[in-house]
Amino acid sequence: MDLTSYQTIFTITPADTTNIWCRGLVTFTGAGHESSGGNGAVHRAVQYFDVDNNTFTAGSVSVGDQSGTYFPDFQVIVSGNSFLVQVKSNGGSNRFDGVGHFEIFVPRTAGTATTWTIT
């Protein structure tokens, strides 16, 4: 990663957007160095993504275990009928060089059985 602001790493999109109810999870582990002066790591930070009929929401479940001051930050946000998985330096505008590992837990839906696309 060489990130100075939130960058979209994955986009998660259901094939159907109405008559579905579900919640999925994204976990992230990352480590590296931020150019403003330090190293850091985060292990198993967790965000959720949720569809309640045609209402899309996302948010934090756990910030995970963090070490150092300059660990990478991640979020899941809603963009239209998709969810964006994003990462950045927790220092904001400072360059972060490091590595990251994601796990995406895509749910089986209640209501209309739908498929998911991850790009």
C-alpha positions in Angstrom: 0.0 0.0 0.0 1.2 3.5 -0.8 -1.8 5.5 0.5 -2.2 9.1 1.4 -6.0 9.2 1.6 -8.8 6.6 1.6 -8.4 4.4 -1.5 -11.0 1.9 -2.6 -9.5 -1.6 -2.5 -12.7 -3.6 -3.1 -16.3 -2.9 -4.2 -19.0 -5.3 -2.9 -22.3 -5.3 -4.8 -25.4 -7.4 -4.5 -27.2 -8.4 -7.7 -30.6 -7.5 -6.1 -31.2 -4.4 -4.1 -34.8 -4.9 -2.8 -36.4 -7.7 -0.7 -33.0 -8.7 0.8 -32.0 -8.7 4.4 -28.4 -9.5 5.4 -25.2 -8.4 7.2 -21.7 -9.2 6.0 -18.3 -8.6 7.5 -14.9 -7.4 6.3 -11.8 -8.0 8.4 -8.4 -6.3 7.9 -4.9 -6.9 9.2 -2.1 -4.6 8.1 1.3 -3.2 9.0 3.9 -0.8 7.8 5.5 2.6 8.0 4.1 6.1 7.8 6.3 8.7 6.4 5.6 11.2 9.2 7.7 9.1 11.5 6.7 5.7 12.7 5.7 2.1 12.2 2.4 0.4 13.2 0.2 -2.5 12.9 -3.5 -3.4 13.2 -4.8 -7.0 13.6 -8.4 -8.1 12.9 -10.2 -4.8 12.6 -13.8 -5.5 11.6 -16.4 -3.5 9.7 -19.9 -4.6 8.7 -22.1 -4.0 5.7 -25.8 -4.4 5.9 -28.9 -4.4 3.6 -32.3 -4.0 5.2 -34.7 -4.4 2.2 -33.3 -1.5 0.1 -31.5 0.4 2.9 -27.7 0.0 2.8 -25.6 0.8 5.9 -22.0 0.1 7.0 -20.0 0.7 10.1 -17.4 -0.5 12.6 -17.6 -3.6 14.8 -14.1 -3.5 16.2 -11.0 -1.4 15.8 -8.9 -4.6 16.3 -5.6 -4.9 18.1 -3.3 -1.9 17.4 0.4 -1.4 18.0 2.5 1.6 17.3 1.1 5.0 16.5 1.1 4.8 12.7 -1.0 1.8 11.8 -3.2 1.7 8.6 -6.9 2.6 8.9 -9.8 1.0 7.0 -13.5 1.5 6.5 -16.5 0.2 4.7 -18.8 2.8 3.3 -22.0 2.9 1.2 -21.8 4.1 -2.4 -25.2 3.8 -4.1 -26.1 0.1 -4.1 -22.5 -1.0 -3.3 -20.2 -1.1 -0.4 -16.6 0.3 -0.8 -13.8 -1.2 1.3 -11.2 1.5 1.8 -7.7 1.9 3.4 -5.5 4.9 4.3 -2.8 6.0 6.5 -4.2 6.9 9.9 -2.1 10.1 9.7 -4.4 11.3 6.9 -2.2 13.0 4.3 1.1 11.1 5.1 2.3 8.3 2.9 1.9 4.8 4.3 4.0 1.9 2.9 3.1 -1.5 4.0 1.0 -4.7 3.6 -2.6 -5.6 4.2 -4.8 -8.7 4.3 -8.6 -8.7 3.9 -11.2 -11.3 4.5 -14.7 -10.6 3.1 -17.6 -12.6 4.6 -20.4 -12.3 2.1 -23.8 -13.3 3.6 -26.6 -15.5 2.4 -29.6 -13.3 2.2 -33.1 -13.6 3.6 -35.8 -12.6 1.1 -34.6 -12.8 -2.4 -31.6 -15.1 -2.8 -29.0 -12.9 -4.4 -25.5 -13.2 -5.7 -22.6 -10.8 -5.0 -19.9 -9.3 -7.1 -16.6 -8.3 -5.6 -14.3 -6.2 -7.7 
